[in-house]
Amino acid sequence: MQNPEIIIVPVIFGACVWVAKMVLDARTRNRLIDKGLVGEGVKNLYPKIVSPALSNLKWGLVLMGIGVASMISFWFPDVISEEGTLGLICIFAGIAFLIYYAIANQREKEHRNGPNN
């Protein structure tokens, strides 16, 4: 295969279109649920979209984890190989997701219990 760009561009474009469609469908579904235009059984099928603040927190934590892993591998190039750098990035990104999960879970519990409990 001499021109992989011929395949890469449509795949990336298709992926972007698919992600946009999924996001727009989820927003439409949530608006219908919020307005009460669907049955009670349908509400339980689709979870609420995460608040923008929590979404920003998630990606901020993940990017910070990747940055810290990259800095560690930059500071210690004799000790950490390229494969080690990839491993560090995965580990720190995973830790960031676990921290996000703990924070989001706590916020969800507080939201369910209400501010007065």
N, C-alpha and C positions, 0 to 999 in steps of 0.2 A: 504494500500500500504506500503510494508515493506522497499523497496529500491527505494527511490525517485531519487537516483543518476543515476539509469538506464535511467530515462527520462531527467534529467537535462543536462547530458553531450551531448546527441544528439541534444537537443534544442539549447544549446549554440554553438555547432559546426555548426549546420545548420544556425543559425543567422550570425555567422562569415562568412560562405561561401556566404550567400545572400548579406551581406554588401560588401564583396570583389567584387562580380559579379556586383553589382550596380555601384560601383566606377569605375571599369574597363570599363563597358559599357559607362558610362558618358565620360570618357577620350577618348575612341574610337570615340564616336559621335562628341566630340569637335574637335578632330584632323581632322575628315572628313570635318567638317564645316569650319575649318581654312584653309584647303587646297582647299576649293571650290568644293569638290566632290559631294556635295548634292545640291538640288534645293534651291532657295531663300526662299520658303515657309517653308522649314524644319528648317531653321536657327532661325525662330521666335518661334518655338515650344520648343526649348531647351535653357534655359538660360546658360550663361557662368558660368564656375566653379569659385567660389570665389578664389581670389589670396591666396597663402599660408600664406602671412603675415596677411591678414584679418582673415583667419581661425584660425591662432595661437592667434591672438588678442581675438577672440571670446571665445575660450576655456580658455585662460588665465584669462579673466574677469570672466567667470563662475566659474572657480576653486577658484579664489580669493574671490568671493562672498560666495561660500560654506565654505571656510576657515574662513572668517570673522564671518559668522553665527555660525560656530562650536566653534570659540573662545569665542564669546559672551555667548553662552550657557554653556561653560566650566567655564567662569568667574562668572556667576550668576546661579549656580545650584539650589539654593533655590527658585529662582523666575521663572525659565524657566523649564518646564517639558520636557520629551522626545518628546511628541507631539508638544510642542512649538518649540523644536529644529528643527524638521522636517519642521514646518511652516516657521521658520526663513530661513532655507536652501532654500526652494522654493521661498520665497520672494526675498532673495538676488540674487539667480540665475536668477530670472525673471528680476530684476533690471539690472543685468549684460547683459542680452540679449537685453534689451531696450537701454542701452548705446551702445552696439555693433551695433544695428540697426541704431542709429543716426549717428555713425561714418561711417559705411559702406554706408549709404545713401548719406552722404556728399561727400565721396570719389567718389561715382558713378556719382554724379552731376558734380564734378570737372573733372572727366575723360570724360564725355560727352561734356562739354563745352570747353575742351582743356586747356592747360596751359597758353595760351595768353589772354584768356577772363576774 
